[in-house]
């Protein structure tokens, strides 16, 4: 082989290596990188919650703005309309009517109830106006011999249908003939306990109207409540049989129940007198035996 041929052959062998090395050393055309600094991941921001106090739900009330006024009562835990009526000297039915209560078995703590009757329009005080006939006009130029009397103030005249706020003129009798087992105590015994046998007559202590007859008041058993006037109620508890119905008018001495031991440890009559809802000692009202 000639020298030229050898050189040509050597070039053919070496040239691919140079091409490979050349290609490997050529820098890559990378996309330009813009340096914006290192971004630090921030935790997600929690939603801002207003620190304003949550609105407090107002207790249901018939007349919430009247809670502090006389003649209104705010319902407490454990209250019933029957208990509220007894403690305020009213019929539970009247309280239902005065407050437009749809369900008498559903009252709520915080509810404000009217416990005194609304004042009717015709019970307002009527005043007599001063008429011109009460003052005589002196003739012009006349000399007055005596100073003229001042006009009298209007005279207050109660309306004919107005009912008295209270009435202590009640003639009482004993509701039973048995001996007194327990006397009055403001804390332990809010009335008198009278002895007797099952079936003995329980008598109305005065004229009145039945405002409750049933067993819906815990601790009283079969109970009758009479309303005698705007001031007084009487209660007759632990009966065996009830002889009257609600809204019935009864007379003093009328048999209204038979004595028993319902919700009691023995046969007895528990008798209460309530003056404007407050328990008072019946012995101070009943005649001496």
Buried (B, 14 or more C-beta within 10 A) or exposed (E): EEEEEEEEEEEEEEEEEEEEEEEEEEEEEEEEEEEEEEEEEEEEEEEEEEEEEEEEEEBEBBBBEBBEEEBBBBBEEEBBBBBBBBBBBBBBBBBBEBBEBEEEEEBEEBBBBBBBBEEEEEBEEBEEEEEEEEEEEEEEEEEEEEEEEEEEEEEEEEEEEBEEEEEEEBEBEBBBEBEBBBEBEEEEBBBBBBBBEEEBBBBBBBBBBBBBBBBBBEEBBBBBBBBBBBBBBBBBBBBBEBBBEBEBEBEBBBEBBBBBBBBBEEBBBBBBBBBBBEBBBBEEBBEEE
